[in-house]
Amino acid sequence: MTTLLEQLKAVTTVVVDSGDLNAIEQFRPVDATTNPSLLLNASALDFAKPLLAAAANYAKSKTADQAEQISIAGDKFAVDVGTAISKLVPGRVSTEVDARLSFDTAATIAKAHQLVALYQENGIGKDKILIKIASTWEGIQAARQLEKEGIQCNLTLLFHLCQARACAEAGVFLISPFVGRILDWYKASTGLSYDAESDPGVISVREIYRYFKQHGHKTIVMGASFRNVGEVLALAGCDRLTIAPALLDELSKQSGDLTVHLQDQGVTAEKPAELSEQAFRWALNEDAMATEKLAEGIRKFAIDQRKLEQVITAALA
């Protein structure tokens, strides 16, 4: 009998959420995603140490200013890890823009251009990468412009349908609605336990998926941030799912019949008028979970970015 992972791969594109080359090689996903936290973890692995040294030397060759060196070396390290990953996956690698730029549209666009240029120096074209951006209003508008330039984006830290709608209306290639972090908030707020069917994160992604299909949006829905295999299985049939190696390992060891929960039933409704900035901000403000988790996610990624910069500073020394 085939494993649950094999069955899942037949109905959903499986993406690995890791910066660990060994894990990526083991599970052979179609795509891979990284973020500052995963890059920080990867920086301690053997394969990354020469990449850190190379990134530091690259930065020193570009400028004598230490602050600029840290920024350049950080981008170079992220891209070099992404380049190594791209050799193991047939699809795309997502590389994240500095979370501290989440409320600056122009700076996000500029950083995306820098990352794309570094990938091109490594011989990796735009068709092999996604630029990962937080789903703030400013981030979504940056993605709107980048998509027009042919730079495709992955909008992350997404907790509410209004964020998903705004991304689709901006022509974003892919969104990563979070599951586990939504569950975390509700468990902490209510003290209740949830099974897969009542899991608020699962319900949120199902709502987004169905809304997109009903209204004919082409944006890919990629569920992310899972706490257990039950959440993963409850979203079988979603366009894509990005899954941590530990959960992929569990799925690879389990058998049984997979139930497909999400299927594209075709367009059944006309698209409403695009969300205005005011409507977007009000809808987000009215949802305490989405507001708090978006802010918290940006802060946590910024913290890990600063920790990674400490590692890079040591490499520069």
TATAGI-V242973 format. One record per residue. N is the residue number from 1. PSI is psi as a letter, one per 20 degrees, with the letter a starting at -180 (NA if undefined). OMEGA is omega in whole degrees, -180 to 180 (* if undefined). NEAR is the number of other C-alpha atoms within 8 Angstrom. Layout:
n=N psi=PSI omega=OMEGA near=NEAR
n=N psi=PSI omega=OMEGA near=NEAR
This chain:
n=1 psi=p omega=-179 near=4
n=2 psi=q omega=-180 near=7
n=3 psi=r omega=177 near=12
n=4 psi=h omega=178 near=14
n=5 psi=g omega=179 near=10
n=6 psi=g omega=178 near=9
n=7 psi=h omega=179 near=10
n=8 psi=g omega=180 near=13
n=9 psi=h omega=-180 near=9
n=10 psi=h omega=-176 near=7
n=11 psi=i omega=-177 near=10
n=12 psi=p omega=174 near=12
n=13 psi=o omega=-177 near=11
n=14 psi=p omega=-179 near=13
n=15 psi=q omega=178 near=13
n=16 psi=p omega=-178 near=14
n=17 psi=n omega=-173 near=11
n=18 psi=q omega=171 near=13
n=19 psi=j omega=-178 near=13
n=20 psi=o omega=-177 near=8
n=21 psi=h omega=-180 near=10
n=22 psi=g omega=179 near=6
n=23 psi=g omega=180 near=9
n=24 psi=g omega=179 near=17
n=25 psi=h omega=-179 near=8
n=26 psi=g omega=-172 near=6
n=27 psi=i omega=174 near=9
n=28 psi=m omega=177 near=8
n=29 psi=r omega=176 near=11
n=30 psi=g omega=-180 near=11
n=31 psi=r omega=174 near=12
n=32 psi=q omega=178 near=17
n=33 psi=q omega=175 near=13
n=34 psi=r omega=173 near=14
n=35 psi=r omega=-178 near=9
n=36 psi=h omega=-180 near=13
n=37 psi=g omega=180 near=9
n=38 psi=h omega=178 near=10
n=39 psi=h omega=177 near=12
n=40 psi=g omega=178 near=12
n=41 psi=g omega=-179 near=9
n=42 psi=h omega=-176 near=10
n=43 psi=i omega=179 near=11
n=44 psi=i omega=-178 near=8
n=45 psi=q omega=-175 near=9
n=46 psi=g omega=-175 near=5
n=47 psi=h omega=-173 near=7
n=48 psi=i omega=-174 near=11
n=49 psi=g omega=175 near=10
n=50 psi=h omega=177 near=7
n=51 psi=h omega=176 near=11
n=52 psi=g omega=-180 near=13
n=53 psi=g omega=180 near=10
n=54 psi=h omega=179 near=8
n=55 psi=h omega=178 near=13
n=56 psi=g omega=179 near=14
n=57 psi=h omega=178 near=9
n=58 psi=g omega=-179 near=10
n=59 psi=g omega=179 near=13
n=60 psi=h omega=180 near=10
n=61 psi=i omega=-176 near=7
n=62 psi=h omega=-176 near=7
n=63 psi=q omega=176 near=9
n=64 psi=i omega=-179 near=8
n=65 psi=p omega=-173 near=6
n=66 psi=g omega=-180 near=7
n=67 psi=g omega=178 near=6
n=68 psi=h omega=178 near=10
n=69 psi=g omega=-179 near=14
n=70 psi=g omega=-180 near=14
n=71 psi=g omega=-179 near=8
n=72 psi=g omega=-179 near=10
n=73 psi=h omega=178 near=14
n=74 psi=g omega=178 near=12
n=75 psi=g omega=-178 near=11
n=76 psi=g omega=178 near=12
n=77 psi=g omega=179 near=11
n=78 psi=g omega=-179 near=10
n=79 psi=h omega=180 near=12
n=80 psi=h omega=173 near=11
n=81 psi=g omega=177 near=11
n=82 psi=h omega=178 near=12
n=83 psi=g omega=177 near=11
n=84 psi=g omega=179 near=9
n=85 psi=h omega=-176 near=13
n=86 psi=h omega=178 near=12
n=87 psi=i omega=-177 near=7
n=88 psi=i omega=-178 near=9
n=89 psi=q omega=179 near=13
n=90 psi=h omega=-175 near=8
n=91 psi=c omega=-170 near=9
n=92 psi=q omega=173 near=13
n=93 psi=p omega=177 near=14
n=94 psi=p omega=178 near=13
n=95 psi=p omega=-168 near=14
n=96 psi=q omega=172 near=11
n=97 psi=q omega=178 near=11
n=98 psi=p omega=-178 near=10
n=99 psi=h omega=-180 near=13
n=100 psi=i omega=177 near=7
n=101 psi=j omega=-172 near=10
n=102 psi=h omega=-179 near=14
n=103 psi=k omega=-179 near=9
n=104 psi=o omega=-176 near=9
n=105 psi=g omega=-177 near=12
n=106 psi=g omega=-179 near=7
n=107 psi=h omega=177 near=8
n=108 psi=g omega=178 near=14
n=109 psi=g omega=-180 near=12
n=110 psi=g omega=180 near=8
n=111 psi=h omega=177 near=10
n=112 psi=g omega=178 near=10
n=113 psi=g omega=179 near=8
n=114 psi=g omega=180 near=9
n=115 psi=g omega=179 near=11
n=116 psi=g omega=180 near=10
n=117 psi=g omega=178 near=8
n=118 psi=g omega=176 near=11
n=119 psi=g omega=-180 near=13
n=120 psi=h omega=175 near=10
n=121 psi=h omega=179 near=7
n=122 psi=j omega=179 near=8
n=123 psi=j omega=-179 near=6
n=124 psi=o omega=-178 near=10
n=125 psi=r omega=-179 near=9
n=126 psi=h omega=-178 near=11
n=127 psi=i omega=-179 near=5
n=128 psi=i omega=-176 near=10
n=129 psi=q omega=169 near=12
n=130 psi=p omega=176 near=13
n=131 psi=p omega=-173 near=13
n=132 psi=p omega=-173 near=12
n=133 psi=q omega=176 near=16
n=134 psi=q omega=-175 near=13
n=135 psi=l omega=168 near=13
n=136 psi=r omega=176 near=9
n=137 psi=g omega=-179 near=10
n=138 psi=h omega=179 near=11
n=139 psi=h omega=180 near=15
n=140 psi=h omega=178 near=15
n=141 psi=h omega=174 near=10
n=142 psi=g omega=180 near=12
n=143 psi=h omega=177 near=14
n=144 psi=g omega=-180 near=11
n=145 psi=g omega=-179 near=9
n=146 psi=g omega=179 near=12
n=147 psi=h omega=178 near=13
n=148 psi=h omega=180 near=7
n=149 psi=i omega=-178 near=6
n=150 psi=j omega=176 near=7
n=151 psi=o omega=-173 near=10
n=152 psi=q omega=-168 near=13
n=153 psi=q omega=174 near=14
n=154 psi=o omega=-179 near=14
n=155 psi=p omega=-171 near=15
n=156 psi=a omega=-176 near=12
n=157 psi=l omega=-175 near=13
n=158 psi=p omega=-172 near=15
n=159 psi=i omega=-172 near=13
n=160 psi=q omega=179 near=10
n=161 psi=h omega=-180 near=9
n=162 psi=h omega=176 near=10
n=163 psi=g omega=-180 near=13
n=164 psi=g omega=179 near=12
n=165 psi=g omega=-178 near=9
n=166 psi=h omega=178 near=12
n=167 psi=g omega=-179 near=14
n=168 psi=g omega=-179 near=12
n=169 psi=h omega=177 near=9
n=170 psi=i omega=180 near=10
n=171 psi=k omega=-179 near=9
n=172 psi=q omega=-178 near=16
n=173 psi=g omega=-172 near=11
n=174 psi=q omega=173 near=11
n=175 psi=q omega=179 near=15
n=176 psi=m omega=176 near=13
n=177 psi=p omega=-175 near=15
n=178 psi=q omega=-180 near=16
n=179 psi=f omega=-173 near=17
n=180 psi=h omega=-178 near=11
n=181 psi=h omega=174 near=11
n=182 psi=g omega=177 near=14
n=183 psi=g omega=179 near=11
n=184 psi=g omega=-177 near=8
n=185 psi=g omega=-177 near=10
n=186 psi=h omega=178 near=12
n=187 psi=g omega=180 near=11
n=188 psi=h omega=-176 near=7
n=189 psi=h omega=-174 near=6
n=190 psi=h omega=-175 near=6
n=191 psi=j omega=-178 near=7
n=192 psi=r omega=171 near=6
n=193 psi=q omega=-177 near=5
n=194 psi=p omega=170 near=8
n=195 psi=a omega=-174 near=7
n=196 psi=h omega=-176 near=9
n=197 psi=h omega=179 near=8
n=198 psi=i omega=-178 near=8
n=199 psi=o omega=-177 near=11
n=200 psi=h omega=178 near=10
n=201 psi=g omega=177 near=12
n=202 psi=g omega=180 near=14
n=203 psi=g omega=180 near=10
n=204 psi=g omega=-179 near=12
n=205 psi=h omega=176 near=13
n=206 psi=g omega=179 near=10
n=207 psi=g omega=-180 near=9
n=208 psi=g omega=-179 near=11
n=209 psi=g omega=-177 near=11
n=210 psi=h omega=177 near=10
n=211 psi=g omega=-179 near=8
n=212 psi=g omega=-177 near=12
n=213 psi=g omega=-179 near=12
n=214 psi=h omega=-177 near=12
n=215 psi=j omega=174 near=11
n=216 psi=k omega=177 near=9
n=217 psi=p omega=-177 near=8
n=218 psi=i omega=-179 near=7
n=219 psi=p omega=-179 near=12
n=220 psi=p omega=177 near=9
n=221 psi=o omega=-179 near=13
n=222 psi=n omega=177 near=13
n=223 psi=q omega=-175 near=14
n=224 psi=r omega=173 near=12
n=225 psi=m omega=-178 near=10
n=226 psi=q omega=178 near=13
n=227 psi=h omega=-177 near=7
n=228 psi=r omega=-177 near=7
n=229 psi=h omega=178 near=10
n=230 psi=g omega=177 near=8
n=231 psi=g omega=180 near=13
n=232 psi=g omega=-177 near=11
n=233 psi=h omega=-180 near=10
n=234 psi=i omega=178 near=11
n=235 psi=j omega=176 near=14
n=236 psi=p omega=-177 near=14
n=237 psi=i omega=175 near=12
n=238 psi=q omega=-177 near=14
n=239 psi=g omega=180 near=9
n=240 psi=q omega=173 near=13
n=241 psi=p omega=177 near=13
n=242 psi=p omega=-164 near=14
n=243 psi=p omega=178 near=14
n=244 psi=q omega=-178 near=10
n=245 psi=h omega=-178 near=12
n=246 psi=g omega=179 near=6
n=247 psi=h omega=174 near=10
n=248 psi=h omega=179 near=11
n=249 psi=g omega=177 near=8
n=250 psi=g omega=-179 near=9
n=251 psi=h omega=-179 near=12
n=252 psi=i omega=-178 near=10
n=253 psi=i omega=-178 near=8
n=254 psi=q omega=177 near=9
n=255 psi=a omega=-176 near=9
n=256 psi=r omega=-178 near=8
n=257 psi=p omega=180 near=5
n=258 psi=p omega=174 near=9
n=259 psi=p omega=178 near=6
n=260 psi=o omega=-175 near=10
n=261 psi=h omega=-176 near=8
n=262 psi=p omega=177 near=11
n=263 psi=q omega=179 near=7
n=264 psi=o omega=-180 near=6
n=265 psi=j omega=180 near=6
n=266 psi=r omega=-178 near=7
n=267 psi=p omega=-179 near=9
n=268 psi=i omega=-177 near=6
n=269 psi=q omega=177 near=6
n=270 psi=q omega=178 near=6
n=271 psi=p omega=175 near=6
n=272 psi=r omega=176 near=4
n=273 psi=q omega=-179 near=4
n=274 psi=q omega=176 near=6
n=275 psi=p omega=172 near=10
n=276 psi=r omega=176 near=6
n=277 psi=g omega=-179 near=7
n=278 psi=g omega=-179 near=6
n=279 psi=h omega=178 near=8
n=280 psi=g omega=-176 near=13
n=281 psi=h omega=-180 near=9
n=282 psi=g omega=180 near=8
n=283 psi=g omega=179 near=9
n=284 psi=g omega=-180 near=13
n=285 psi=h omega=-177 near=9
n=286 psi=i omega=179 near=6
n=287 psi=o omega=-176 near=8
n=288 psi=g omega=-180 near=8
n=289 psi=g omega=-176 near=10
n=290 psi=g omega=180 near=13
n=291 psi=g omega=-177 near=10
n=292 psi=g omega=-177 near=8
n=293 psi=h omega=176 near=13
n=294 psi=g omega=180 near=11
n=295 psi=g omega=-180 near=8
n=296 psi=g omega=-179 near=8
n=297 psi=g omega=178 near=9
n=298 psi=g omega=179 near=13
n=299 psi=g omega=-178 near=9
n=300 psi=g omega=178 near=8
n=301 psi=h omega=178 near=12
n=302 psi=h omega=177 near=12
n=303 psi=g omega=-179 near=8
n=304 psi=h omega=175 near=11
n=305 psi=g omega=179 near=13
n=306 psi=h omega=177 near=8
n=307 psi=g omega=178 near=9
n=308 psi=h omega=178 near=13
n=309 psi=h omega=175 near=10
n=310 psi=g omega=177 near=8
n=311 psi=g omega=-180 near=9
n=312 psi=h omega=178 near=13
n=313 psi=g omega=177 near=9
n=314 psi=h omega=179 near=7
n=315 psi=h omega=179 near=9
n=316 psi=h omega=-179 near=10
n=317 psi=NA omega=* near=4
